[in-house]
Amino acid sequence: MLLVKKAVRLLMLLNLMSYISNFAFAFIYSYNKVGVQRNVILEVGWVLSPFVFLIATSFILATDYKEEYKAFKTEAIIDWFIRVASCCVVFQEFNFKFLSSGFIIQQVIVASLLIINIYLEFKMYKKAKEHIPNKKVNIEIEKISEEEKHNIREMGKATTLGMISFFVFAGLGMGSMKTDINYKSPDLFMMLVMFVSIYAFIWFLIANYRKCYLFYLDKTLAKRIFVRDALYASLGYTIVFVSAFGFFGIGMLESSVTFIGILLLYPTIRTDRKMGLRYTKVKGILGENFYLYFNCKEKNL
């Protein structure tokens, strides 16, 4: 269980980094809100950070890939959702002044969530040390078709494209709308933000279409997965877009609605994760023959 203990320690580190980022954002944003808003790159990067940390820490939920993680599956799920809650508390639209009562209450809530996360992760680490894995005597190597072997190059491209398109969409598509459209900016700049956001969304859909058709040999399955993910992502983007114009007001309702819109990206995240796991598995099965198949003549979409 050495690898599992290392995985839990990595989770602890990423969790701590996530909270440090959240505390730093809350502190600087409440102390100098205007300064943060003027630096668009910094603000978008900070708004994007919860996505990065939530995705990075979701590896512990991959019980379909790592059977050993099932020993603390319940704690891992609760731990992840508490981390989601902490990000919502920090990154909701607020006007707290530094050291105001609202700011102090926010910090107490976030610190309490951090303590719960730490408790759960130490509990997971303890289970990882005590758990004895089931030894499988006869482990059969999965057989893969020649078509899938020859498709390994496209699978790699699809996996990379999926990750890049997601972060571009989260940052420029949803992130830019959330951070800039609500503020009293010049009309020309607001139009530019809207253009970048809509363009990022359209490119995201095109990239996901290509991703699915590159990865899956069954084009009917590729179409079905693309349509499903696109519908959820479009609904989520529409919610965030409408929310950015103050349709849901400013406060907990607006934050909750925006959070629901962001959660609708989960099908895309799940697809990207499955693609990544499958690509890694096929690559492992190919072994020394990986580069032989990878360097085969590239197929046209």
Beta strands, then each sheet from edge to edge (+ up, - down):
end
